[in-house]
Amino acid sequence: MAIGGVYDLWYKNAIFYAIDVETYQDSNGDGVGDFPGLTQRLEHISSLGISCIWLLPFYVSPNRDDGYDIADYYQIDPRYGDLGDFVAFVKKAEEVGIRVIVDLVVNHTSDQHPWFRQAVADKSSRYRDYYIWSKEIPGDESPMIVFPGEQDSNWTYNEEVGEYYRHIFYSSEPDLNTANPAVCDEIYKIIGFWLRLGISGFRVDAAPFIAKSRNVPPQDATDPHIFLRDLRNYVTMCRGDAMLLAEANVPPDQLPLFFGDANTMHMLFNFVMNDYLLLALAEQSAEPVKQGLRALPQMPDICAWANFLRIHDELSITNLSDEGKRKVFDTFAPEENMRIYGRGIRRRIPPMLGGRRDAMELAYSLMFSLPGAPVLLYGEEIGMGDNLSLPGRISARIPMQWSGAPNGGFSSAPPEELTRPVVSEGPYRYEKVNVEEEIRDTESFLRWMQHLVRLRRSTTEIGYGEIKVHDAGDDRVLAHSYSSAGNTVLFVHNLSEKPRTLSLDLPLPEGAPVQQIFGDRSYESGDGVPLEVELEAYSYRWFRIEGVTI
């Protein structure tokens, strides 16, 4: 919202931290994480430098889809606490300077939601048109199967109604019909409710499918993105600084529709860049990063990308060519158990990189330097691994490892009562990888990540400047910069496992102070004199050049 002609663009330089309440911290010993436990851990999140927490679904749910099958939008799963616990958490987060956003899952509900149950029980019920029905499976539809191997159709026959209902996801998640104004009104009520409880916005789940729901029988000829724009208007009306971060993994040419004319989504997850970043790491080449940057469309100035190495879903690599996918799979998921749905990887980043500290630092430094705001999944700050013995996508949604105490300090419950088992074997076991241990070690990955997060928050040129890629004279090295408010930040990343020496010919004025941010050395360079940069294997350098625009 414009306030005195100025937009509140806090999200452009925010650091987001995704949390599954169920697996973060158990406060009462029942084996399940909860809001009181999460509130107790806000000190850790604050010390990391996080500016916004993104909460995965915590609503009442049968939990057939890890909480994304919602049965009540206004109540919290009683295992996690109650609304009072939620409000206390948001208030405490605000006190330590952390915003909170939550998942908005309105493409579908659970089949246990009262709306769907009434729609099935009574054909004359107004809730019947809350969902999408057909006497026959439409022959002109060829919808994508989201979970191949787990679903074979997007339509399921309901015996009581005598018709099929549509579900883009599981059959237990019937699609809502946003072409029905009454459904839109229900969604606005949900938004208003949670905004009144103090949150700063929403992560919009499955945004492309929400848009498509407006083009269902009977055909709605209007722009399918109208509802997303209406959603944006309502959010802004309720809270001027609230934002919408959309999950929209679509081809690059379709992404501008989700930004609109700065009147639709504020942010989009940068799936395109994530795919090419993984390919760059697999090939040890900067070219895929450049290719990804070229593929990204222009966006309105007040919008932003949300960059990530790992979020809670599988690492989908659908934007790559078949050859690119093969290289990424062969490098990071060589075993079939490491892959999922034929399109993604279900591992966390440290195991993918073989546990190499230098490769991990390189990957996160590069991700944090890309145009947009960084997103971390809980546990990434300590280099947590995964549990491939767990099914599907929950292999990465494992209990947080706080200490070497039983259950990693996550819960005092007996191990067999934990909501999910802790990682107790191998190089990523909780006794070895945990917050307590890494706090004591001044050279730990956690300490390094704290420095990176706080450095990124102070490097506002990334959020407000425009990226410029420089000729590094070496296809293994990426050199790029941003300029804003008369200053420039320069980044150099060596994606190779071998040392490199660069000679960057930058248009620097004589005597320009080139200061390395990840060190204290200043480099003097006259006008037209190349900047010599030495890089070890998988190394990186961030420079600040005060008073200079390049």
C-alpha positions as CSV (number, residue, x, y, z in Angstrom):
1,M,0.0,0.0,0.0
2,A,1.2,3.5,-0.7
3,I,1.7,5.5,2.5
4,G,2.5,9.1,1.7
5,G,3.5,8.0,-1.8
6,V,5.9,5.4,-0.5
7,Y,5.4,1.6,-0.7
8,D,6.5,-0.5,2.2
9,L,8.8,-3.0,0.5
10,W,10.1,-4.8,3.6
11,Y,9.9,-8.2,1.8
12,K,12.5,-7.2,-0.9
13,N,15.4,-7.5,1.6
14,A,13.8,-9.9,4.1
15,I,15.3,-13.3,5.0
16,F,12.5,-15.9,5.2
17,Y,12.6,-19.0,7.4
18,A,10.2,-21.9,6.7
19,I,9.0,-23.8,9.7
20,D,6.9,-26.9,10.2
21,V,5.5,-26.4,13.7
22,E,5.0,-30.2,14.0
23,T,8.7,-30.9,13.8
24,Y,10.3,-27.8,15.3
25,Q,10.0,-28.0,19.1
26,D,7.8,-30.1,21.4
27,S,7.0,-28.3,24.7
28,N,4.8,-30.8,26.5
29,G,6.4,-34.2,25.8
30,D,3.7,-35.6,23.5
31,G,6.2,-36.1,20.6
32,V,4.7,-33.3,18.5
33,G,6.0,-29.8,18.0
34,D,3.7,-27.0,19.1
35,F,3.4,-23.2,19.3
36,P,4.6,-22.9,22.9
37,G,7.7,-24.8,21.8
38,L,8.2,-22.6,18.7
39,T,7.8,-19.5,20.9
40,Q,10.6,-20.8,23.2
41,R,12.9,-21.1,20.2
42,L,12.4,-17.5,18.9
43,E,15.6,-16.5,20.5
44,H,17.5,-18.9,18.2
45,I,15.6,-17.6,15.1
46,S,16.3,-14.0,16.2
47,S,20.0,-14.7,16.7
48,L,20.2,-16.1,13.2
49,G,19.0,-12.8,11.9
50,I,15.7,-14.0,10.3
51,S,13.3,-11.2,9.5
52,C,10.2,-13.3,8.6
53,I,9.0,-16.7,9.6
54,W,6.9,-18.7,7.1
55,L,4.7,-21.3,8.8
56,L,3.7,-24.4,7.0
57,P,0.0,-25.4,7.5
58,F,-1.0,-25.8,11.2
59,Y,-4.8,-26.0,10.8
60,V,-7.2,-28.7,11.8
61,S,-6.6,-31.5,9.2
62,P,-6.9,-35.3,8.8
63,N,-3.2,-35.0,7.8
64,R,-3.4,-37.1,4.7
65,D,-1.2,-34.5,2.9
66,D,0.9,-33.2,5.8
67,G,-1.6,-30.6,6.8
68,Y,-2.4,-29.3,3.3
69,D,-5.8,-31.0,3.4
70,I,-7.5,-28.5,5.7
71,A,-10.7,-29.3,7.5
72,D,-11.1,-26.0,9.4
73,Y,-9.5,-22.8,8.3
74,Y,-10.1,-21.0,11.6
75,Q,-8.8,-23.5,14.1
76,I,-5.3,-24.8,15.0
77,D,-4.6,-28.5,15.1
78,P,-5.0,-29.2,18.8
79,R,-1.7,-31.1,18.9
80,Y,0.0,-27.7,18.2
81,G,-1.9,-25.7,20.8
82,D,-4.8,-23.2,20.4
83,L,-5.4,-19.8,19.0
84,G,-4.2,-18.2,22.2
85,D,-0.8,-20.0,21.8
86,F,-0.7,-18.8,18.2
87,V,-1.4,-15.1,19.2
88,A,1.3,-15.4,21.9
89,F,3.8,-16.6,19.4
90,V,3.0,-13.8,16.9
91,K,3.2,-11.2,19.6
92,K,6.6,-12.5,20.8
93,A,7.9,-12.7,17.3
94,E,6.9,-9.1,16.8
95,E,8.7,-8.1,20.0
96,V,12.0,-9.5,18.6
97,G,11.5,-7.9,15.2
98,I,10.3,-10.9,13.3
99,R,7.3,-10.9,11.0
100,V,5.1,-14.0,10.4
101,I,3.4,-15.2,7.2
102,V,1.2,-18.4,7.0
103,D,0.2,-20.7,4.2
104,L,-3.0,-19.9,2.4
105,V,-4.3,-23.2,0.9
106,V,-7.5,-22.4,-1.0
107,N,-7.2,-24.4,-4.2
108,H,-8.8,-27.2,-2.3
109,T,-10.1,-28.3,1.1
110,S,-10.0,-31.7,2.8
111,D,-12.9,-34.0,1.9
112,Q,-13.6,-33.9,5.7
113,H,-14.3,-30.1,5.6
114,P,-17.9,-29.3,6.6
115,W,-18.4,-27.6,3.2
116,F,-17.7,-30.7,1.3
117,R,-19.5,-33.0,3.7
118,Q,-22.6,-30.8,3.3
119,A,-22.2,-30.6,-0.5
120,V,-22.2,-34.4,-0.6
121,A,-25.1,-34.9,1.9
122,D,-27.5,-32.4,0.3
123,K,-27.6,-31.7,-3.4
124,S,-29.6,-28.5,-2.7
125,S,-27.1,-27.2,-0.3
126,R,-25.4,-23.9,-1.2
127,Y,-22.1,-25.7,-0.6
128,R,-22.7,-27.9,-3.6
129,D,-21.3,-25.2,-5.9
130,Y,-18.4,-24.6,-3.6
131,Y,-16.8,-27.5,-5.5
132,I,-16.4,-28.6,-9.2
133,W,-18.7,-31.4,-10.3
134,S,-19.3,-33.2,-13.6
135,K,-21.6,-36.1,-14.6
136,E,-18.8,-37.4,-16.7
137,I,-15.1,-36.9,-16.8
138,P,-14.6,-34.0,-19.2
139,G,-13.2,-35.4,-22.4
140,D,-11.6,-32.1,-23.4
141,E,-9.4,-31.8,-20.3
142,S,-5.9,-33.2,-20.1
143,P,-4.8,-32.0,-16.6
144,M,-1.4,-32.6,-15.3
145,I,-1.2,-35.4,-12.7
146,V,0.6,-33.7,-9.8
147,F,1.5,-36.9,-8.0
148,P,2.3,-39.6,-10.6
149,G,2.2,-43.0,-9.1
150,E,0.0,-41.9,-6.3
151,Q,-3.0,-40.6,-8.3
152,D,-4.2,-41.7,-11.8
153,S,-7.0,-39.1,-12.4
154,N,-8.0,-35.6,-11.5
155,W,-11.7,-36.7,-11.1
156,T,-13.2,-39.0,-8.5
157,Y,-16.7,-40.5,-8.5
158,N,-18.8,-39.8,-5.5
159,E,-21.5,-42.5,-4.9
160,E,-23.8,-40.3,-2.8
161,V,-23.9,-37.4,-5.3
162,G,-23.7,-39.6,-8.4
163,E,-21.2,-37.3,-10.1
164,Y,-17.4,-36.8,-10.3
165,Y,-15.6,-34.1,-8.4
166,R,-12.4,-32.5,-9.5
167,H,-9.2,-32.6,-7.5
168,I,-5.9,-31.4,-9.0
169,F,-4.1,-33.0,-6.0
170,Y,-5.2,-36.1,-4.0
171,S,-8.8,-37.4,-4.2
172,S,-9.1,-36.4,-0.5
173,E,-8.6,-32.8,-1.5
174,P,-11.5,-31.6,-3.7
175,D,-11.0,-28.4,-5.6
176,L,-12.8,-25.3,-4.5
177,N,-14.7,-23.4,-7.3
178,T,-13.4,-19.8,-7.1
179,A,-15.7,-19.0,-10.0
180,N,-18.4,-19.0,-7.3
181,P,-18.5,-15.6,-5.6
182,A,-19.6,-17.2,-2.4
183,V,-16.3,-19.2,-2.3
184,C,-14.4,-16.0,-2.9
185,D,-16.2,-14.4,0.0
186,E,-15.2,-17.3,2.2
187,I,-11.6,-16.9,1.2
188,Y,-11.7,-13.2,2.0
189,K,-13.0,-14.0,5.5
190,I,-10.2,-16.5,6.1
191,I,-7.6,-13.8,5.0
192,G,-9.2,-11.2,7.2
193,F,-9.3,-13.5,10.2
194,W,-5.5,-14.3,10.2
195,L,-4.4,-10.8,9.3
196,R,-6.3,-9.5,12.4
197,L,-4.3,-11.9,14.5
198,G,-1.1,-10.1,13.5
199,I,0.5,-11.9,10.5
200,S,2.2,-10.0,7.7
201,G,0.9,-12.0,4.7
202,F,0.5,-15.3,3.1
203,R,2.4,-17.9,1.1
204,V,-0.2,-18.7,-1.6
205,D,-0.2,-22.4,-2.2
206,A,-0.7,-23.7,-5.8
207,A,-1.4,-20.3,-7.2
208,P,-1.7,-21.4,-10.9
209,F,-4.4,-23.9,-10.0
210,I,-6.4,-21.3,-8.1
211,A,-6.3,-19.2,-11.2
212,K,-7.4,-22.1,-13.4
213,S,-10.4,-22.8,-11.2
214,R,-12.1,-19.8,-12.8
215,N,-12.2,-21.6,-16.2
216,V,-14.3,-24.6,-15.2
217,P,-17.6,-25.8,-16.5
218,P,-19.7,-23.8,-17.0
219,Q,-16.9,-21.9,-18.8
220,D,-16.0,-18.6,-17.3
221,A,-14.6,-16.4,-20.0
222,T,-13.0,-13.8,-17.7
223,D,-9.3,-13.5,-17.1
224,P,-8.4,-16.3,-14.6
225,H,-6.0,-14.0,-12.8
226,I,-8.8,-11.6,-11.8
227,F,-9.4,-13.5,-8.6
228,L,-5.7,-13.3,-7.7
229,R,-5.8,-9.6,-8.2
230,D,-8.9,-9.3,-6.1
231,L,-7.1,-11.3,-3.4
232,R,-4.3,-8.8,-3.5
233,N,-6.7,-5.9,-3.2
234,Y,-8.4,-7.4,-0.2
235,V,-5.1,-8.2,1.5
236,T,-3.9,-4.6,1.0
237,M,-7.2,-3.2,2.3
238,C,-6.9,-5.3,5.5
239,R,-3.3,-4.5,6.1
240,G,-1.3,-2.1,4.0
241,D,2.1,-3.7,4.5
242,A,0.9,-7.3,4.1
243,M,2.3,-9.3,1.1
244,L,1.5,-12.4,-0.9
245,L,4.2,-14.9,-1.8
246,A,3.0,-17.3,-4.5
247,E,4.0,-20.8,-5.4
248,A,3.8,-20.7,-9.2
249,N,6.1,-23.2,-10.9
250,V,5.1,-22.4,-14.4
251,P,7.1,-21.7,-17.6
252,P,9.0,-18.3,-17.6
253,D,6.6,-16.7,-20.1
254,Q,3.7,-17.2,-17.8
255,L,5.3,-15.7,-14.7
256,P,4.5,-12.0,-15.6
257,L,0.8,-12.9,-15.2
258,F,1.3,-13.6,-11.5
259,F,3.0,-10.2,-11.0
260,G,0.5,-8.3,-13.2
261,D,0.9,-4.6,-13.3
262,A,2.2,-4.6,-9.7
263,N,-1.3,-5.5,-8.7
264,T,-1.3,-9.3,-8.3
265,M,1.4,-11.2,-6.3
266,H,4.1,-9.3,-4.4
267,M,6.6,-12.2,-4.7
268,L,7.0,-15.4,-6.5
269,F,9.2,-18.4,-5.6
270,N,12.0,-18.5,-8.1
271,F,11.7,-22.0,-9.3
272,V,13.4,-21.2,-12.6
273,M,16.5,-19.9,-10.9
274,N,16.6,-22.8,-8.5
275,D,16.6,-25.3,-11.3
276,Y,19.5,-23.6,-13.1
277,L,21.4,-23.0,-9.9
278,L,21.3,-26.8,-9.2
279,L,22.5,-27.4,-12.8
280,A,25.4,-24.9,-12.3
281,L,26.5,-26.7,-9.1
282,A,26.2,-30.1,-10.9
283,E,28.3,-28.9,-13.9
284,Q,30.6,-26.7,-11.9
285,S,29.9,-23.9,-14.4
286,A,28.5,-20.4,-14.2
287,E,26.7,-20.6,-17.6
288,P,23.5,-22.2,-16.2
289,V,23.2,-19.3,-13.7
290,K,23.5,-16.8,-16.5
291,Q,21.0,-18.8,-18.5
292,G,18.6,-18.8,-15.6
293,L,19.0,-15.0,-15.2
294,R,18.3,-14.5,-18.9
295,A,15.1,-16.7,-18.7
296,L,13.6,-14.6,-15.9
297,P,11.1,-12.0,-17.1
298,Q,11.1,-8.4,-16.0
299,M,8.9,-7.6,-13.0
300,P,7.4,-4.4,-11.6
301,D,9.8,-2.5,-9.3
302,I,7.8,-3.3,-6.1
303,C,7.8,-7.0,-6.8
304,A,10.5,-9.6,-5.9
305,W,11.7,-13.1,-6.3
306,A,12.0,-15.5,-3.4
307,N,15.2,-17.6,-3.9
308,F,15.9,-20.9,-2.3
309,L,18.2,-23.9,-2.3
310,R,15.7,-26.1,-0.5
311,I,12.1,-25.7,0.6
312,H,9.7,-28.3,2.1
313,D,8.5,-29.9,-1.2
314,E,10.7,-31.9,-3.5
315,L,13.3,-30.1,-5.5
316,S,11.5,-30.0,-8.8
317,I,13.7,-29.5,-11.9
318,T,11.0,-29.2,-14.5
319,N,12.4,-26.1,-16.1
320,L,15.6,-27.9,-17.3
321,S,16.1,-29.7,-20.6
322,D,16.2,-33.5,-20.5
323,E,20.0,-33.4,-20.6
324,G,20.0,-30.9,-17.8
325,K,17.7,-33.0,-15.7
326,R,19.9,-36.1,-16.3
327,K,23.0,-34.2,-15.1
328,V,21.3,-33.0,-11.9
329,F,19.8,-36.4,-11.1
330,D,23.1,-38.2,-11.8
331,T,25.1,-35.7,-9.6
332,F,22.7,-35.1,-6.7
333,A,20.2,-38.0,-6.7
334,P,22.0,-41.0,-8.3
335,E,19.8,-43.6,-6.5
336,E,16.1,-44.0,-7.4
337,N,15.1,-43.6,-3.7
338,M,16.5,-40.1,-3.8
339,R,14.1,-39.0,-6.6
340,I,10.3,-38.5,-6.6
341,Y,7.6,-38.1,-9.2
342,G,10.1,-38.3,-12.0
343,R,10.7,-34.6,-11.6
344,G,12.4,-33.9,-8.3
345,I,14.8,-34.7,-5.6
346,R,13.8,-35.4,-2.0
347,R,17.1,-34.8,-0.3
348,R,18.4,-31.9,1.7
349,I,21.4,-29.8,0.4
350,P,24.3,-31.1,2.6
351,P,23.9,-34.8,1.6
352,M,23.5,-33.6,-2.0
353,L,26.8,-31.8,-1.8
354,G,28.6,-34.7,-0.1
355,G,28.8,-32.8,3.2
356,R,31.6,-30.6,1.7
357,R,31.7,-27.4,3.8
358,D,33.3,-25.4,1.0
359,A,30.7,-26.5,-1.5
360,M,27.9,-25.7,0.9
361,E,29.2,-22.2,1.6
362,L,29.6,-21.5,-2.1
363,A,26.0,-22.7,-2.8
364,Y,24.4,-20.5,-0.1
365,S,26.6,-17.5,-0.8
366,L,25.6,-17.7,-4.4
367,M,21.9,-18.1,-3.6
368,F,21.9,-15.2,-1.2
369,S,23.5,-13.0,-3.8
370,L,20.9,-13.6,-6.5
371,P,18.2,-11.0,-7.2
372,G,15.4,-11.4,-4.7
373,A,15.0,-12.4,-1.0
374,P,16.5,-15.6,0.4
375,V,14.4,-18.4,1.9
376,L,15.8,-21.0,4.3
377,L,14.1,-24.2,5.4
378,Y,14.5,-24.8,9.2
379,G,17.6,-26.8,9.9
380,E,19.5,-25.4,6.9
381,E,21.4,-23.1,9.2
382,I,23.1,-26.1,10.9
383,G,23.5,-28.2,7.8
384,M,20.9,-30.8,8.7
385,G,20.5,-34.0,6.6
386,D,17.4,-35.9,5.6
387,N,15.8,-39.2,6.3
388,L,15.2,-41.2,3.1
389,S,13.5,-44.0,5.0
390,L,10.5,-41.7,5.4
391,P,8.0,-41.8,2.5
392,G,7.6,-39.1,-0.2
393,R,8.3,-35.5,0.5
394,I,8.5,-35.7,4.2
395,S,12.0,-37.1,4.0
396,A,13.1,-33.4,4.5
397,R,10.5,-32.5,7.1
398,I,12.3,-34.1,10.0
399,P,12.5,-33.0,13.7
400,M,14.8,-30.0,14.3
401,Q,18.1,-31.0,15.9
402,W,18.7,-28.8,18.9
403,S,21.3,-30.7,21.0
404,G,22.9,-34.1,21.6
405,A,20.2,-34.9,24.2
406,P,17.8,-37.8,23.5
407,N,15.7,-37.0,20.4
408,G,18.0,-34.2,19.5
409,G,16.3,-32.0,22.2
410,F,13.2,-31.9,20.0
411,S,11.0,-33.8,22.5
412,S,11.2,-35.6,25.8
413,A,8.7,-38.2,24.6
414,P,9.9,-41.8,24.0
415,P,11.4,-42.2,20.5
416,E,8.5,-44.4,19.4
417,E,6.0,-41.6,20.2
418,L,7.7,-38.9,18.1
419,T,5.6,-37.5,15.2
420,R,8.6,-38.5,13.0
421,P,11.9,-40.2,13.9
422,V,15.0,-38.1,14.4
423,V,18.1,-38.7,12.4
424,S,20.1,-41.0,14.7
425,E,22.6,-42.6,12.3
426,G,25.2,-41.4,9.9
427,P,27.1,-38.2,9.4
428,Y,24.0,-36.0,10.0
429,R,22.8,-37.7,13.2
430,Y,21.6,-35.3,15.9
431,E,24.5,-36.0,18.2
432,K,26.9,-34.6,15.6
433,V,24.8,-31.9,13.9
434,N,22.8,-29.7,16.3
435,V,22.4,-26.1,17.4
436,E,24.0,-26.4,20.8
437,E,27.2,-28.0,19.4
438,E,27.5,-25.4,16.6
439,I,26.9,-22.4,19.0
440,R,30.0,-23.6,21.0
441,D,32.1,-23.9,17.8
442,T,33.1,-20.4,16.5
443,E,34.0,-22.0,13.1
444,S,30.7,-23.9,12.7
445,F,28.3,-23.7,9.8
446,L,25.7,-22.0,12.0
447,R,28.2,-19.2,12.9
448,W,29.0,-18.8,9.2
449,M,25.3,-18.7,8.3
450,Q,24.5,-16.1,11.0
451,H,27.2,-13.9,9.4
452,L,25.8,-14.5,5.9
453,V,22.2,-13.7,7.0
454,R,23.1,-10.5,8.7
455,L,25.4,-9.5,5.8
456,R,22.6,-10.0,3.3
457,R,20.2,-7.9,5.4
458,S,22.6,-5.0,5.3
459,T,23.3,-5.4,1.6
460,T,20.2,-3.7,0.5
461,E,21.5,-3.1,-3.0
462,I,20.5,-6.6,-3.9
463,G,16.9,-5.9,-3.1
464,Y,16.7,-2.5,-4.8
465,G,19.4,-2.6,-7.5
466,E,19.4,-4.3,-10.9
467,I,21.8,-7.2,-11.5
468,K,24.6,-6.8,-13.9
469,V,26.7,-9.8,-15.0
470,H,30.3,-9.1,-15.8
471,D,32.7,-11.0,-18.1
472,A,34.9,-13.0,-15.8
473,G,36.9,-14.5,-18.6
474,D,36.3,-18.0,-17.1
475,D,33.1,-20.0,-17.5
476,R,33.6,-21.5,-14.1
477,V,33.2,-18.2,-12.4
478,L,30.2,-15.9,-12.0
479,A,30.9,-12.2,-11.4
480,H,27.9,-9.9,-10.9
481,S,27.0,-6.7,-9.2
482,Y,24.2,-4.4,-8.1
483,S,24.2,-0.6,-7.8
484,S,21.8,1.4,-5.7
485,A,21.9,4.8,-4.1
486,G,25.3,5.6,-5.6
487,N,27.0,2.4,-4.2
488,T,27.9,-0.9,-5.7
489,V,28.2,-4.5,-4.4
490,L,30.2,-7.0,-6.4
491,F,30.1,-10.8,-6.1
492,V,32.5,-13.3,-7.4
493,H,31.8,-17.1,-7.1
494,N,34.1,-19.9,-8.3
495,L,31.8,-22.9,-9.0
496,S,34.8,-25.2,-9.7
497,E,36.6,-27.6,-7.4
498,K,39.9,-26.0,-8.7
499,P,41.4,-22.6,-7.8
500,R,40.9,-19.7,-10.2
501,T,42.5,-16.3,-10.7
502,L,40.5,-13.5,-12.3
503,S,41.3,-10.2,-13.8
504,L,38.1,-8.2,-13.8
505,D,38.2,-5.1,-16.0
506,L,35.6,-2.9,-14.3
507,P,35.0,0.8,-15.0
508,L,36.3,2.0,-11.6
509,P,37.5,5.5,-11.0
510,E,41.0,6.1,-9.8
511,G,41.4,5.3,-6.1
512,A,38.0,3.7,-5.8
513,P,37.8,1.8,-2.4
514,V,37.1,-1.8,-3.2
515,Q,36.5,-3.5,0.2
516,Q,36.0,-7.2,0.7
517,I,32.9,-7.7,2.9
518,F,33.8,-11.3,3.8
519,G,37.2,-10.0,5.0
520,D,38.8,-6.7,5.9
521,R,41.1,-6.1,3.0
522,S,40.6,-3.1,0.6
523,Y,41.7,-3.3,-3.0
524,E,42.9,-0.2,-4.7
525,S,42.2,0.1,-8.4
526,G,42.7,2.9,-10.8
527,D,40.5,3.8,-13.7
528,G,40.7,1.0,-16.3
529,V,43.1,-1.1,-14.2
530,P,41.8,-4.7,-13.8
531,L,40.8,-6.0,-10.4
532,E,42.8,-9.1,-9.6
533,V,40.8,-11.7,-7.7
534,E,42.1,-15.0,-6.4
535,L,39.7,-17.7,-5.7
536,E,40.2,-21.1,-4.1
537,A,38.1,-24.1,-4.9
538,Y,34.4,-23.4,-4.4
539,S,35.2,-20.0,-3.0
540,Y,33.4,-16.6,-3.1
541,R,34.0,-13.0,-2.4
542,W,31.6,-10.1,-1.7
543,F,33.0,-6.6,-2.3
544,R,31.5,-3.2,-1.5
545,I,32.5,-0.1,-3.6
546,E,31.3,3.0,-1.8
547,G,30.3,6.0,-3.9
548,V,30.6,4.2,-7.2
549,T,28.1,2.9,-9.7
550,I,29.1,0.5,-12.4
